[in-house]
C-alpha cells in the first residue's frame, strides 16, 4: 500500500466518502440543495422561495412569473450544473413554480 504525502482536496475526500455510504442518494440530494445558491448565483438565490425534491425532480418556487419563465428557460443548464457539482445524475428535471 502506498500513501501520498500530498493532501487531498475536500471535494475529492467528499466524493470518496459519498461512494461508500448507503444513503448516497439522500446525501446527494442534500448536496444539491446546499449548492443551489452557488450554482444559480446570488440574484436567483434571493428570488427563490423554496427548493425541494419530489422523487428525482427538483422543485423550485420563485417570487413571480417573470422569474419562473427565466428559470424555466434555463432549467436544463441548471440541472446539468447541479449534477456535475455533486458528481451524479441526481436531478432528472427542474420544475419551476410560483
C-alpha positions in Angstrom: 0.0 0.0 0.0 1.4 3.4 -1.0 0.5 6.6 0.6 1.0 10.1 -0.9 2.2 12.9 1.2 0.1 15.3 -0.9 -3.1 16.3 0.9 -6.4 15.6 -0.9 -8.9 18.4 -1.6 -12.1 18.5 0.4 -14.0 17.9 -2.8 -12.1 14.8 -3.5 -12.5 13.5 0.0 -16.2 14.2 0.0 -16.6 12.3 -3.3 -14.7 9.3 -1.9 -16.9 9.3 1.2 -20.1 9.6 -0.9 -19.1 6.4 -2.8 -19.0 4.4 0.4 -22.2 5.3 2.3 -25.5 3.5 1.8 -27.6 6.7 1.9 -25.9 8.1 -1.1 -28.9 9.4 -3.0 -30.3 11.2 0.1 -26.9 12.8 0.8 -26.5 13.9 -2.8 -30.0 15.5 -2.8 -28.9 17.4 0.3 -25.7 18.5 -1.5 -27.8 19.7 -4.5 -29.9 21.9 -2.1 -26.7 23.1 -0.4 -25.1 24.0 -3.7 -28.2 25.7 -5.2 -27.1 29.3 -4.3 -23.6 28.7 -5.6 -24.8 27.2 -8.9 -27.5 29.7 -9.7 -25.9 32.8 -8.2 -26.9 35.3 -5.6 -29.6 37.1 -7.6 -31.5 33.9 -8.4 -31.0 32.6 -5.0 -32.6 35.7 -3.5 -35.8 35.3 -5.6 -36.1 31.6 -4.8 -38.8 31.0 -2.1 -38.3 27.2 -1.8 -36.2 24.4 -3.3 -37.0 20.8 -2.6 -37.2 17.3 -4.2 -40.2 15.4 -5.3 -38.7 12.0 -6.2 -36.0 12.8 -8.7 -37.4 16.2 -9.7 -36.1 19.4 -8.2 -39.0 21.7 -7.5 -38.1 25.4 -7.4 -40.6 28.1 -6.2 -39.9 31.7 -7.2 -41.4 35.1 -6.4 -43.1 35.9 -9.8 -43.9 34.7 -13.3 -41.1 36.6 -14.9 -38.5 34.7 -12.8 -40.5 31.5 -13.3 -40.1 31.9 -17.1 -36.4 32.8 -16.8 -35.5 29.8 -14.7 -37.8 27.5 -16.8 -35.8 28.6 -19.9 -32.5 27.8 -18.2 -33.6 24.6 -16.3 -31.5 22.2 -18.4 -28.4 24.2 -17.8 -29.1 24.4 -14.1 -29.8 20.7 -13.9 -26.5 19.9 -15.6 -24.5 22.2 -13.4 -26.1 20.8 -10.2 -25.5 17.2 -11.3 -21.9 18.0 -12.2 -21.3 19.7 -8.9 -22.5 16.6 -6.9 -20.9 14.1 -9.3 -24.1 12.2 -10.1 -27.3 12.3 -12.1 -29.4 13.2 -9.0 -31.6 15.8 -10.6 -33.6 14.4 -13.5 -35.7 17.5 -14.1 -36.2 21.0 -12.7 -39.7 22.2 -12.3 -40.2 25.9 -11.7 -43.3 27.2 -9.9 -44.7 30.5 -8.5 
